[in-house]
Amino acid sequence: HMKWLIDPLPVNVRVIVSVNVETCPQAWRLWPTLHLDPLNSKDVKSLISAECNSANVKLTKEQVSKYNMLNLTLFVLLFSVGNTGNIDEILQQCCQCQDTVSLYRLVLRSIQESLQSDKEKDLLREILCVIGVSHNGVSESELMELYPELTSAVLASLLHSLHKMCLLTYGCGLLKFQHLQAWEMVKLEYMEAGESVISAYRQKLVEYFTMQLSQDRVTWRSADELPWLFQQQGDKQKLHKCLLNLFVSQNLYKRGHFAELLSYWQLVGKDKSSMAAEYFDSLKEYEKSSEGEESMICLADLYETLGRFLKDLGLLSQAVAPLQRSLEIRETALDPDHPKVAQSLHQLAGVYVQWKKFGNAEQLYKQALEISENAYGAEHPRVARELDALATLYQKQNKYEQAEQLRKKSFKIRQKAARQKGSLCGFALLRQRALQLEELTLGKDTSDNARTLNELGVLYYLQNNLETAELFLKRSLEMRERVLGSDHPDCAQSLNNLAALYNEKKHYDKAEELYEKALDIRRRALAPDHPSLAYTVKHLAVLYKKMGKLDKAVPLYELAVEIRQKSFGPKHPSVATALVNLAVLYCQMKKQIEALPLYERALKIYEDSFGQMHPRVGETLKNLAVLSYERGDFEKAAELYKRAMEIKEAETLLIGGKAASRHSSSGDTFSLKSALSPNALLEHGQR
């Protein structure tokens, strides 16, 4: 009985529930109630008169005395269709109808009689039947593809009549029956043979949407219709195969169809653990064929979806590994401080909160907060989201004072964002936004306008519209330099964002110059352990490394370690991350002696913070194995690599997958040399 409903409701939200007196739950009877009594004959006459007047239909008193109390709208529509004919004859036919289904049948026959050819009548039948057997309806474009002989003119004419006569309606761009009685009428009219006819029409839709999947067109329509159609057809084997299409399941889950997805899996006889294992196996297969940045970003999204799905299933220990993998891919494929990385950190933290591992969750939420502040600015709603998450975490730990401070800060951000957004809607809101853009482009220079321009630039950057993003970011920088002065920290933010954009466009020289300017400003304006300074340091260091300027990168990587130690203390996992990245750099410069103590210290921090079987421990062990191999200590390298692989296999088993045996009979020969090449070094995401 709607226990999911938020109580109390948000401000300005009202819910209206329609219910019969006999079936109304006791809890609802306390709600404010409006009782609607059945229409009496006087009410019916009044409504009929009003409807007839609007349809320009004139009825005599004798005709009025004959009509009954069935669906009034259909009643009058039939009159309007027969306005030029014999109203007495139509009235007599209407009065002979015993229920709404028979009245709808009369409506359909009136439409059939208005059609000029048998071909149009056949198309009318096909349209109604294929809409009826679908899950959520069919779009006009899908009808055109399903029936190539159907022209736009004929379709428009048929849909006009069906919509006017209340058979069909539109919902989310899809054609569906306006009432269940209309679909019942279609089954009586066209499907007397029963289930075999319905199954044939369903099969037509199955073939259509299956073809889309084979062409890699996994749209929300394919995801909505195909699993449901297989379920209706009772084809569990094809339903199972469809569910293992990662993009179909992702599409359903991300649009809130969790319960539906779960019911499909239950139908094919799989429990939670089996589901998790099969999804993870499918993801591993997909990962083998993933190449290039775009493909890896897509892979990260799939891992995140799996992690969230497992979390919702209550499989918290299994949810960690896919979310961790999503985080690692995004750090590598995008950038350690990309907003998508913050999203991964937020999701992973949510699992740890539910798991009551509050220390891990706090660290991740703080990292997500730092990235969001650097990417969007300190007053963005995304920042408020991270503040709220941290506040909730502190509240669970009875740290009420800290929680209250964060909630107040979040409230101020949301309040300001709400004022900026305004309470208008529709066209008025669009006009207001257009006006704001004009003022930003043509109006006076202000720090607020500069900030908004910067946010728009970041938004376009995230949408991969780099040319437009560059225009907004340049405009923001110029305005800030005029209003605030070229040494203001806000100018450093604009320089940072422009540098990131040029880095994305592979204009490394431009990016280097801007990062260096931003670093100079922040060093003079900010505290030595300020997060924004750390942000610029790490990005410039990564850029130097990318450009092969390793000697210039070293002092920045060292500075990153110092900043982390001042911010979080010497035993924090973020310090370990910075140590690993500095060690990787030393190894690339053939300075293994300098790298070794850094790796060992990082390994100790990771083991103390996360335990000895954490993926970060495994990655560091593998890096140490590479270093030992390069120094000629092959026995030590093999020992370290074996430990790293045990952690990797344990991670796979945690999800429910099958770990590969080191004593495989497949004929493959294990090669330590290829596994421990210098290219195998893993740099950790710098946060």
C-alpha positions as CSV (number, residue, x, y, z in Angstrom):
1,H,0.0,0.0,0.0
2,M,2.5,2.6,-1.2
3,K,4.9,2.2,1.8
4,W,7.6,3.6,-0.5
5,L,5.9,7.0,-0.4
6,I,8.0,9.6,1.3
7,D,6.4,10.8,4.6
8,P,6.2,13.7,5.1
9,L,6.0,14.7,1.4
10,P,8.4,17.3,0.1
11,V,7.1,20.9,0.1
12,N,4.6,21.7,-2.6
13,V,4.1,18.0,-3.5
14,R,0.6,16.4,-3.5
15,V,-0.4,12.9,-4.3
16,I,-3.9,11.9,-5.5
17,V,-4.9,8.3,-5.2
18,S,-8.1,6.9,-6.8
19,V,-9.6,3.9,-4.9
20,N,-12.9,2.1,-4.5
21,V,-14.6,2.4,-1.2
22,E,-14.5,-1.4,-0.7
23,T,-10.8,-1.8,-1.4
24,C,-9.5,1.3,0.4
25,P,-6.8,0.3,3.0
26,Q,-7.6,1.3,6.5
27,A,-4.4,3.5,6.7
28,W,-5.6,5.6,3.8
29,R,-9.0,6.3,5.3
30,L,-7.4,8.9,7.6
31,W,-6.3,11.0,4.6
32,P,-8.3,13.9,3.3
33,T,-10.9,12.3,1.1
34,L,-13.2,13.4,-1.7
35,H,-16.1,10.9,-2.2
36,L,-17.3,10.7,-5.9
37,D,-20.7,9.2,-6.2
38,P,-22.0,7.6,-9.4
39,L,-23.6,9.9,-11.9
40,N,-27.3,10.2,-11.7
41,S,-29.5,10.6,-14.9
42,K,-29.6,14.3,-14.5
43,D,-25.8,14.5,-14.4
44,V,-25.6,12.3,-17.5
45,K,-27.9,14.5,-19.4
46,S,-26.0,17.6,-18.5
47,L,-22.7,16.0,-19.6
48,I,-24.1,14.6,-22.8
49,S,-25.6,18.0,-23.6
50,A,-22.2,19.8,-23.0
51,E,-20.3,17.2,-25.1
52,C,-22.8,17.3,-27.9
53,N,-22.6,21.1,-28.0
54,S,-18.8,21.0,-28.2
55,A,-19.0,18.4,-31.0
56,N,-21.7,20.5,-32.8
57,V,-24.2,17.7,-32.5
58,K,-27.9,18.5,-32.0
59,L,-30.1,15.9,-30.3
60,T,-33.9,16.1,-30.0
61,K,-35.6,15.4,-26.6
62,E,-36.8,12.1,-27.9
63,Q,-33.2,11.1,-28.8
64,V,-31.9,12.3,-25.4
65,S,-34.5,10.1,-23.6
66,K,-33.0,7.0,-25.3
67,Y,-29.3,7.1,-24.4
68,N,-27.8,5.0,-21.6
69,M,-25.0,5.7,-19.1
70,L,-22.1,4.0,-20.8
71,N,-18.8,5.8,-21.7
72,L,-20.1,9.3,-22.5
73,T,-17.1,10.4,-24.5
74,L,-17.4,7.5,-26.9
75,F,-21.1,8.0,-27.1
76,V,-20.8,11.6,-28.3
77,L,-17.8,10.8,-30.6
78,L,-19.9,8.3,-32.4
79,F,-22.6,11.0,-32.8
80,S,-20.0,13.4,-34.2
81,V,-18.8,10.8,-36.7
82,G,-22.3,10.3,-37.9
83,N,-23.3,13.9,-37.8
84,T,-23.9,14.0,-41.5
85,G,-25.8,10.7,-41.4
86,N,-28.7,9.3,-39.5
87,I,-28.3,10.1,-35.8
88,D,-31.3,7.9,-34.9
89,E,-29.6,4.9,-36.4
90,I,-26.3,5.6,-34.6
91,L,-28.2,6.2,-31.3
92,Q,-30.0,2.9,-31.7
93,Q,-26.7,1.0,-32.3
94,C,-25.2,2.7,-29.2
95,C,-28.1,1.8,-27.0
96,Q,-27.8,-1.8,-28.0
97,C,-24.2,-2.0,-26.5
98,Q,-24.2,-3.7,-23.2
99,D,-20.7,-2.6,-22.1
100,T,-17.8,-0.3,-23.0
101,V,-16.0,-3.1,-25.0
102,S,-19.0,-3.5,-27.3
103,L,-19.2,0.3,-27.6
104,Y,-15.5,0.4,-28.6
105,R,-16.3,-2.3,-31.2
106,L,-18.9,0.0,-32.7
107,V,-16.3,2.8,-32.8
108,L,-13.8,0.5,-34.6
109,R,-16.4,-0.5,-37.2
110,S,-17.2,3.2,-37.9
111,I,-13.5,3.8,-38.5
112,Q,-13.3,0.7,-40.8
113,E,-16.2,1.9,-42.8
114,S,-14.5,5.3,-43.4
115,L,-11.5,3.6,-45.0
116,Q,-11.4,3.4,-48.8
117,S,-9.4,0.2,-49.4
118,D,-8.9,-3.2,-48.0
119,K,-5.1,-2.4,-47.7
120,E,-5.9,0.4,-45.3
121,K,-8.2,-1.9,-43.3
122,D,-5.4,-4.5,-43.1
123,L,-2.9,-1.9,-41.9
124,L,-5.4,-0.7,-39.3
125,R,-5.6,-4.3,-38.0
126,E,-1.8,-4.7,-38.0
127,I,-1.2,-1.4,-36.1
128,L,-3.7,-2.2,-33.4
129,C,-2.5,-5.8,-32.9
130,V,1.2,-5.0,-32.8
131,I,0.6,-2.2,-30.3
132,G,-1.5,-4.5,-28.2
133,V,1.1,-7.3,-27.9
134,S,3.9,-4.8,-27.0
135,H,5.1,-4.1,-23.5
136,N,4.9,-0.3,-23.5
137,G,3.5,0.6,-26.9
138,V,5.1,1.3,-30.3
139,S,6.4,4.5,-31.9
140,E,5.4,5.8,-35.3
141,S,8.9,5.3,-36.7
142,E,8.9,1.7,-35.4
143,L,5.5,1.1,-37.2
144,M,7.1,2.5,-40.4
145,E,10.0,0.1,-40.1
146,L,7.8,-2.9,-39.2
147,Y,5.5,-2.3,-42.2
148,P,7.5,-0.8,-45.1
149,E,4.2,-0.6,-47.2
150,L,2.8,1.9,-44.7
151,T,3.2,5.5,-46.0
152,S,3.3,8.6,-43.8
153,A,0.1,9.9,-45.2
154,V,-1.9,6.7,-44.5
155,L,-0.3,6.4,-41.0
156,A,-1.2,10.0,-40.1
157,S,-4.8,9.5,-41.3
158,L,-5.2,6.2,-39.3
159,L,-3.7,7.6,-36.2
160,H,-5.8,10.7,-36.3
161,S,-9.0,8.7,-36.4
162,L,-7.8,6.2,-33.7
163,H,-6.7,9.1,-31.4
164,K,-9.8,11.1,-32.0
165,M,-12.0,8.1,-31.2
166,C,-10.2,7.4,-27.9
167,L,-8.7,4.1,-28.9
168,L,-5.1,5.2,-28.9
169,T,-3.1,7.8,-27.0
170,Y,0.5,8.9,-26.8
171,G,2.8,8.3,-23.8
172,C,6.6,9.1,-23.9
173,G,6.4,9.2,-27.7
174,L,4.8,5.7,-27.9
175,L,1.3,4.8,-29.2
176,K,-0.7,2.7,-26.7
177,F,-4.3,1.9,-26.0
178,Q,-6.1,4.6,-24.1
179,H,-8.1,2.1,-22.0
180,L,-7.8,-1.6,-21.3
181,Q,-11.3,-2.1,-22.8
182,A,-10.0,-0.9,-26.2
183,W,-7.4,-3.7,-26.2
184,E,-10.0,-6.2,-25.1
185,M,-12.1,-5.1,-28.1
186,V,-9.1,-5.6,-30.5
187,K,-8.6,-9.2,-29.2
188,L,-12.3,-9.9,-29.8
189,E,-12.3,-8.3,-33.3
190,Y,-8.9,-9.6,-34.7
191,M,-7.6,-12.4,-32.5
192,E,-10.4,-15.0,-32.3
193,A,-7.8,-17.7,-32.9
194,G,-6.4,-16.9,-29.4
195,E,-2.9,-17.2,-28.2
196,S,-1.4,-18.4,-31.5
197,V,-2.3,-15.1,-33.2
198,I,-0.9,-13.1,-30.2
199,S,2.3,-15.1,-30.3
200,A,2.7,-14.5,-34.0
201,Y,2.6,-10.7,-33.5
202,R,4.9,-10.9,-30.5
203,Q,7.4,-12.9,-32.7
204,K,7.3,-10.1,-35.2
205,L,8.4,-7.6,-32.5
206,V,11.0,-10.1,-31.2
207,E,12.6,-10.3,-34.7
208,Y,12.5,-6.5,-35.1
209,F,14.2,-5.7,-31.7
210,T,16.6,-8.7,-32.0
211,M,17.8,-7.3,-35.3
212,Q,18.5,-4.0,-33.5
213,L,20.6,-5.8,-31.0
214,S,22.6,-7.6,-33.7
215,Q,23.4,-4.2,-35.2
216,D,24.6,-2.9,-31.7
217,R,21.6,-0.6,-31.5
218,V,20.9,-1.2,-27.8
219,T,18.3,1.5,-27.2
220,W,16.0,1.9,-24.2
221,R,13.3,0.5,-26.5
222,S,15.2,-2.7,-27.1
223,A,15.9,-3.0,-23.4
224,D,12.2,-2.4,-22.5
225,E,10.6,-4.7,-25.1
226,L,12.9,-7.7,-25.8
227,P,13.2,-9.3,-22.4
228,W,9.5,-8.8,-21.7
229,L,8.6,-10.4,-25.0
230,F,10.8,-13.4,-24.3
231,Q,9.1,-13.6,-20.9
232,Q,5.7,-13.6,-22.5
233,Q,6.7,-16.2,-25.1
234,G,8.1,-18.4,-22.3
235,D,11.5,-18.6,-24.0
236,K,13.8,-18.8,-21.0
237,Q,16.9,-19.6,-23.0
238,K,16.6,-16.5,-25.2
239,L,15.7,-14.4,-22.2
240,H,18.8,-15.6,-20.4
241,K,21.0,-14.7,-23.4
242,C,19.3,-11.3,-23.6
243,L,20.0,-10.5,-20.0
244,L,23.7,-11.3,-20.4
245,N,23.8,-8.5,-23.0
246,L,25.5,-6.0,-20.7
247,F,24.0,-3.0,-22.4
248,V,20.4,-4.3,-22.2
249,S,20.8,-4.9,-18.4
250,Q,22.6,-1.6,-17.9
251,N,19.8,0.2,-19.8
252,L,17.1,-1.3,-17.6
253,Y,18.9,-0.8,-14.3
254,K,20.0,2.8,-14.9
255,R,16.4,3.8,-15.7
256,G,15.1,2.4,-12.5
257,H,13.8,-1.0,-13.6
258,F,15.6,-2.9,-10.9
259,A,12.6,-5.0,-9.8
260,E,11.8,-5.9,-13.4
261,L,15.4,-7.0,-14.1
262,L,15.4,-9.1,-10.9
263,S,12.1,-10.8,-11.9
264,Y,13.6,-11.8,-15.3
265,W,16.6,-13.4,-13.6
266,Q,14.3,-15.3,-11.2
267,L,12.3,-16.5,-14.2
268,V,15.4,-18.1,-15.7
269,G,16.1,-19.8,-12.3
270,K,19.2,-17.8,-11.2
271,D,19.8,-16.7,-7.6
272,K,21.8,-13.6,-6.6
273,S,25.2,-15.2,-6.5
274,S,24.7,-16.8,-9.9
275,M,23.6,-13.5,-11.4
276,A,26.7,-11.8,-10.0
277,A,29.0,-14.5,-11.4
278,E,27.5,-14.5,-14.9
279,Y,27.6,-10.7,-15.2
280,F,31.2,-10.6,-14.0
281,D,32.2,-13.3,-16.5
282,S,30.5,-11.4,-19.3
283,L,32.3,-8.2,-18.3
284,K,35.7,-10.0,-18.3
285,E,35.0,-11.2,-21.8
286,Y,34.0,-7.7,-22.9
287,E,37.1,-6.3,-21.3
288,K,39.3,-8.5,-23.4
289,S,38.0,-6.8,-26.6
290,S,38.0,-3.3,-25.2
291,E,40.6,-1.0,-26.8
292,G,40.9,2.7,-27.0
293,E,39.7,5.4,-24.6
294,E,36.1,5.4,-25.6
295,S,35.8,1.7,-25.2
296,M,37.4,1.8,-21.8
297,I,35.1,4.6,-20.6
298,C,32.2,2.4,-21.6
299,L,33.7,-0.5,-19.8
300,A,34.0,1.6,-16.6
301,D,30.3,2.5,-16.8
302,L,29.4,-1.2,-17.1
303,Y,31.5,-2.1,-14.1
304,E,29.9,0.7,-12.1
305,T,26.4,-0.5,-13.1
306,L,27.3,-4.0,-11.9
307,G,28.6,-2.7,-8.6
308,R,25.5,-0.7,-8.0
309,F,23.3,-3.6,-8.9
310,L,25.1,-5.9,-6.5
311,K,24.8,-3.3,-3.8
312,D,21.1,-3.1,-4.3
313,L,20.9,-6.9,-4.1
314,G,22.7,-6.7,-0.7
315,L,25.8,-8.4,-2.0
316,L,28.1,-5.8,-0.5
317,S,31.4,-7.7,-0.5
318,Q,30.9,-8.6,-4.2
319,A,29.9,-5.0,-5.1
320,V,33.3,-3.6,-4.1
321,A,35.4,-5.3,-6.8
322,P,33.5,-4.0,-9.9
323,L,33.2,-0.5,-8.4
324,Q,37.0,-0.6,-7.6
325,R,37.7,-1.7,-11.2
326,S,35.5,1.1,-12.6
327,L,37.5,3.6,-10.5
328,E,40.8,2.2,-11.7
329,I,39.7,2.4,-15.4
330,R,38.4,5.9,-15.1
331,E,41.6,7.1,-13.3
332,T,43.7,5.7,-16.2
333,A,41.4,6.4,-19.2
334,L,40.2,9.8,-18.2
335,D,42.2,11.6,-15.5
336,P,42.6,11.1,-11.8
337,D,40.6,14.2,-11.1
338,H,37.9,13.8,-13.7
339,P,34.3,14.2,-12.3
340,K,33.6,10.6,-13.3
341,V,36.3,9.5,-10.9
342,A,34.5,11.4,-8.1
343,Q,31.3,9.5,-9.1
344,S,33.2,6.2,-8.8
345,L,34.5,7.2,-5.4
346,H,31.0,8.2,-4.3
347,Q,29.5,4.9,-5.3
348,L,32.3,2.9,-3.6
349,A,32.0,4.9,-0.5
350,G,28.2,4.2,-0.4
351,V,29.0,0.4,-0.3
352,Y,31.4,0.9,2.6
353,V,28.8,2.9,4.5
354,Q,26.2,0.2,4.1
355,W,28.9,-2.3,5.1
356,K,29.6,-0.2,8.2
357,K,33.3,0.3,7.1
358,F,33.1,4.0,8.0
359,G,36.8,4.7,7.9
360,N,37.1,3.6,4.2
361,A,33.9,5.5,3.3
362,E,35.1,8.8,4.9
363,Q,38.3,8.7,2.9
364,L,36.5,8.1,-0.4
365,Y,33.9,10.7,0.2
366,K,36.6,13.3,1.0
367,Q,38.4,12.5,-2.2
368,A,35.2,12.8,-4.2
369,L,34.5,16.1,-2.5
370,E,38.0,17.4,-3.4
371,I,37.6,16.5,-7.0
372,S,34.1,18.0,-7.2
373,E,35.3,21.3,-5.7
374,N,38.2,21.5,-8.2
375,A,36.0,20.5,-11.2
376,Y,32.9,22.5,-10.5
377,G,33.8,25.1,-7.9
378,A,33.0,25.2,-4.2
379,E,29.3,26.2,-4.7
380,H,28.1,23.6,-7.1
381,P,25.2,21.2,-6.3
382,R,27.6,18.2,-6.9
383,V,29.7,19.6,-4.0
384,A,26.5,19.8,-1.9
385,R,25.8,16.1,-2.7
386,E,29.2,15.1,-1.3
387,L,28.8,17.2,1.8
388,D,25.4,15.6,2.4
389,A,27.0,12.1,2.1
390,L,29.7,13.0,4.5
391,A,27.2,14.5,6.9
392,T,25.1,11.3,6.9
393,L,28.2,9.3,7.5
394,Y,29.2,11.4,10.5
395,Q,25.7,11.2,11.8
396,K,25.9,7.3,11.7
397,Q,29.0,7.6,13.8
398,N,27.3,10.0,16.3
399,K,29.6,12.8,15.2
400,Y,26.6,15.2,15.3
401,E,28.6,18.5,15.4
402,Q,30.6,17.7,12.3
403,A,27.5,16.5,10.5
404,E,25.6,19.7,11.4
405,Q,28.4,21.9,10.0
406,L,28.5,20.0,6.7
407,R,24.7,20.1,6.4
408,K,24.6,23.9,6.9
409,K,27.3,24.3,4.2
410,S,25.3,22.0,1.9
411,F,22.1,23.9,2.6
412,K,23.7,27.2,1.7
413,I,24.9,25.8,-1.6
414,R,21.5,24.3,-2.5
415,Q,19.7,27.5,-1.4
416,K,21.9,29.6,-3.6
417,A,21.6,27.2,-6.6
418,A,17.8,27.2,-6.2
419,R,17.7,31.1,-6.2
420,Q,19.8,31.1,-9.4
421,K,17.7,28.4,-11.0
422,G,14.4,30.2,-10.1
423,S,11.0,28.6,-9.7
424,L,9.8,29.2,-13.3
425,C,9.2,26.3,-15.6
426,G,8.6,25.6,-19.3
427,F,9.1,28.4,-21.8
428,A,9.5,31.1,-19.2
429,L,12.5,29.3,-17.7
430,L,14.0,28.8,-21.2
431,R,13.6,32.5,-21.9
432,Q,15.2,33.3,-18.5
433,R,18.2,31.1,-19.3
434,A,18.6,32.6,-22.8
435,L,18.5,36.1,-21.2
436,Q,21.1,35.0,-18.6
437,L,23.4,33.8,-21.5
438,E,23.0,37.1,-23.3
439,E,23.9,39.0,-20.1
440,L,26.9,36.8,-19.6
441,T,28.0,37.5,-23.2
442,L,27.2,41.1,-23.5
443,G,26.7,42.4,-19.9
444,K,29.0,43.9,-17.3
445,D,32.1,42.1,-16.0
446,T,31.4,40.6,-12.5
447,S,33.0,37.8,-10.6
448,D,29.6,35.9,-10.5
449,N,29.4,36.1,-14.3
450,A,32.9,34.9,-14.6
451,R,32.2,32.0,-12.3
452,T,29.1,31.0,-14.3
453,L,31.1,31.2,-17.6
454,N,33.6,28.9,-16.0
455,E,30.9,26.4,-15.0
456,L,29.4,26.5,-18.5
457,G,32.9,25.8,-19.9
458,V,33.3,22.8,-17.6
459,L,29.9,21.6,-18.6
460,Y,30.7,21.7,-22.3
461,Y,34.1,20.1,-21.6
462,L,32.4,17.2,-19.9
463,Q,30.1,16.8,-22.9
464,N,33.2,16.7,-25.1
465,N,32.2,19.9,-26.9
466,L,35.8,21.2,-26.6
467,E,35.5,24.1,-29.0
468,T,32.5,25.7,-27.2
469,A,34.2,24.9,-23.8
470,E,37.3,26.8,-24.8
471,L,35.3,29.9,-25.7
472,F,33.6,30.0,-22.3
473,L,36.8,29.2,-20.3
474,K,38.8,31.9,-22.2
475,R,36.0,34.4,-21.6
476,S,35.9,33.5,-17.9
477,L,39.7,33.9,-17.5
478,E,39.7,37.3,-19.3
479,M,36.8,38.5,-17.1
480,R,38.5,37.3,-13.9
481,E,41.8,39.0,-14.8
482,R,40.0,42.3,-15.4
483,V,37.8,42.1,-12.3
484,L,40.0,40.3,-9.7
485,G,43.5,40.8,-11.0
486,S,45.8,38.2,-12.7
487,D,47.2,36.9,-9.4
488,H,43.8,35.9,-7.9
489,P,43.2,32.2,-7.1
490,D,40.0,32.3,-9.2
491,C,42.3,33.0,-12.2
492,A,44.3,30.0,-11.3
493,Q,41.1,27.9,-11.5
494,S,40.4,29.2,-15.0
495,L,44.0,28.6,-16.1
496,N,43.7,25.0,-14.7
497,N,40.6,24.3,-16.6
498,L,41.9,25.7,-19.9
499,A,45.1,23.7,-19.4
500,A,43.0,20.5,-18.9
501,L,41.2,21.3,-22.1
502,Y,44.4,21.8,-24.1
503,N,45.8,18.6,-22.6
504,E,42.6,16.8,-23.8
505,K,43.2,18.3,-27.3
506,K,46.9,17.1,-27.1
507,H,48.1,20.7,-27.3
508,Y,50.7,20.0,-24.6
509,D,52.8,23.1,-24.9
510,K,49.8,25.3,-24.3
511,A,48.7,23.2,-21.4
512,E,52.2,23.3,-19.9
513,E,52.3,27.1,-20.0
514,L,48.9,27.5,-18.3
515,Y,49.5,24.9,-15.6
516,E,52.8,26.6,-14.8
517,K,51.0,30.0,-14.4
518,A,48.3,28.4,-12.2
519,L,50.9,26.7,-10.1
520,D,52.8,30.0,-9.6
521,I,49.6,31.8,-8.5
522,R,48.5,29.0,-6.1
523,R,51.9,28.7,-4.5
524,R,51.9,32.4,-3.7
525,A,48.2,32.6,-2.7
526,L,47.4,29.3,-0.9
527,A,48.6,27.3,2.0
528,P,51.3,24.6,1.3
529,D,48.8,21.8,1.9
530,H,45.8,23.4,0.1
531,P,43.8,20.9,-2.1
532,S,43.8,23.3,-5.1
533,L,47.6,23.5,-5.0
534,A,47.8,19.7,-4.9
535,Y,45.5,19.5,-7.9
536,T,47.7,21.7,-10.0
537,V,50.9,20.0,-8.9
538,K,49.7,16.6,-9.8
539,H,48.4,17.6,-13.2
540,L,51.5,19.5,-14.2
541,A,53.6,16.5,-13.0
542,V,51.6,14.1,-15.1
543,L,51.9,16.4,-18.1
544,Y,55.7,16.7,-17.7
545,K,55.8,12.9,-17.6
546,K,53.6,12.6,-20.7
547,M,55.9,15.0,-22.5
548,G,59.0,13.0,-21.5
549,K,60.3,15.8,-19.2
550,L,60.9,13.4,-16.3
551,D,63.5,15.6,-14.6
552,K,60.9,18.4,-14.3
553,A,58.3,15.9,-13.1
554,V,60.3,14.6,-10.2
555,P,60.2,17.6,-7.9
556,L,56.4,17.9,-8.4
557,Y,55.8,14.2,-7.6
558,E,57.9,14.8,-4.5
559,L,55.9,17.9,-3.6
560,A,52.7,15.8,-4.1
561,V,53.9,13.4,-1.4
562,E,54.7,16.3,1.0
563,I,51.3,17.8,0.5
564,R,49.5,14.5,1.1
565,Q,51.5,14.0,4.3
566,K,50.6,17.5,5.6
567,S,46.9,17.0,4.7
568,F,46.2,13.5,5.9
569,G,49.2,12.3,8.0
570,P,52.1,10.0,7.0
571,K,50.0,6.7,7.1
572,H,47.1,7.7,4.9
573,P,46.3,5.7,1.7
574,S,46.5,8.9,-0.3
575,V,50.2,9.2,0.8
576,A,50.8,5.6,-0.4
577,T,49.2,6.5,-3.8
578,A,51.6,9.5,-4.2
579,L,54.6,7.3,-3.1
580,V,53.8,4.6,-5.7
581,N,53.5,7.2,-8.5
582,L,56.9,8.7,-7.5
583,A,58.4,5.2,-7.4
584,V,57.1,4.4,-10.9
585,L,58.7,7.7,-12.2
586,Y,62.0,6.7,-10.6
587,C,61.8,3.3,-12.2
588,Q,61.2,4.8,-15.6
589,M,64.3,6.9,-15.0
590,K,66.3,3.7,-14.2
591,K,66.6,4.8,-10.5
592,Q,65.4,1.5,-8.9
593,I,67.4,2.2,-5.7
594,E,65.4,5.3,-5.0
595,A,62.1,3.6,-5.9
596,L,62.5,0.6,-3.7
597,P,61.9,2.2,-0.2
598,L,59.0,4.2,-1.7
599,Y,57.2,1.0,-2.8
600,E,57.9,-0.7,0.5
601,R,56.5,2.2,2.5
602,A,53.4,2.4,0.2
603,L,52.9,-1.4,0.6
604,K,52.9,-1.1,4.4
605,I,50.4,1.8,4.4
606,Y,48.0,-0.1,2.0
607,E,48.2,-3.3,4.1
608,D,47.6,-1.4,7.3
609,S,44.7,0.6,5.9
610,F,42.9,-2.0,3.6
611,G,44.2,-5.4,4.7
612,Q,46.6,-7.7,2.9
613,M,44.2,-8.8,0.1
614,H,43.1,-5.4,-1.2
615,P,43.6,-4.7,-5.0
616,R,45.9,-1.8,-4.2
617,V,48.2,-4.1,-2.3
618,G,48.2,-6.5,-5.3
619,E,49.2,-3.7,-7.7
620,T,52.0,-2.5,-5.4
621,L,53.3,-6.1,-5.1
622,K,53.3,-6.4,-8.9
623,N,55.3,-3.2,-9.2
624,L,57.8,-4.5,-6.6
625,A,58.0,-7.7,-8.6
626,V,58.9,-5.8,-11.7
627,L,61.6,-3.8,-9.8
628,S,63.1,-7.0,-8.4
629,Y,63.2,-8.6,-11.8
630,E,64.9,-5.6,-13.3
631,R,67.5,-5.8,-10.5
632,G,68.1,-9.5,-11.4
633,D,66.5,-10.9,-8.2
634,F,64.3,-13.4,-10.1
635,E,63.4,-15.5,-7.0
636,K,62.2,-12.4,-5.1
637,A,60.3,-11.3,-8.3
638,A,58.5,-14.6,-8.6
639,E,57.5,-14.6,-5.0
640,L,56.1,-11.1,-5.1
641,Y,54.3,-11.8,-8.4
642,K,52.8,-15.0,-7.0
643,R,51.3,-13.0,-4.1
644,A,50.0,-10.3,-6.5
645,M,48.2,-13.0,-8.6
646,E,46.7,-14.6,-5.4
647,I,45.1,-11.3,-4.6
648,K,43.8,-10.9,-8.2
649,E,42.3,-14.4,-8.1
650,A,40.7,-13.8,-4.7
651,E,39.1,-10.7,-6.2
652,T,37.7,-12.7,-9.0
653,L,36.4,-15.4,-6.7
654,L,34.8,-12.7,-4.5
655,I,32.5,-11.9,-7.4
656,G,31.7,-15.5,-8.0
657,G,33.8,-16.0,-11.1
658,K,36.2,-18.9,-11.8
659,A,39.8,-18.2,-11.1
660,A,42.3,-19.5,-13.6
661,S,44.5,-22.3,-12.3
662,R,48.3,-21.8,-12.3
663,H,48.5,-25.5,-13.2
664,S,46.3,-25.0,-16.3
665,S,46.2,-27.9,-18.8
666,S,45.5,-25.6,-21.7
667,G,49.0,-25.7,-23.0
668,D,49.9,-22.1,-22.1
669,T,53.3,-21.6,-20.6
670,F,53.6,-19.1,-17.7
671,S,56.2,-16.4,-18.6
672,L,57.6,-14.4,-15.8
673,K,59.7,-12.4,-18.2
674,S,56.7,-11.1,-20.2
675,A,54.5,-10.6,-17.1
676,L,57.2,-8.5,-15.4
677,S,58.3,-6.3,-18.2
678,P,58.8,-2.5,-17.4
679,N,55.6,-1.8,-19.3
680,A,53.7,-3.8,-16.5
681,L,54.3,-1.0,-14.0
682,L,51.0,0.3,-12.5
683,E,50.8,3.9,-11.6
684,H,48.0,4.5,-9.1
685,G,45.3,7.2,-9.6
686,Q,46.6,10.4,-8.1
687,R,44.1,11.9,-5.7
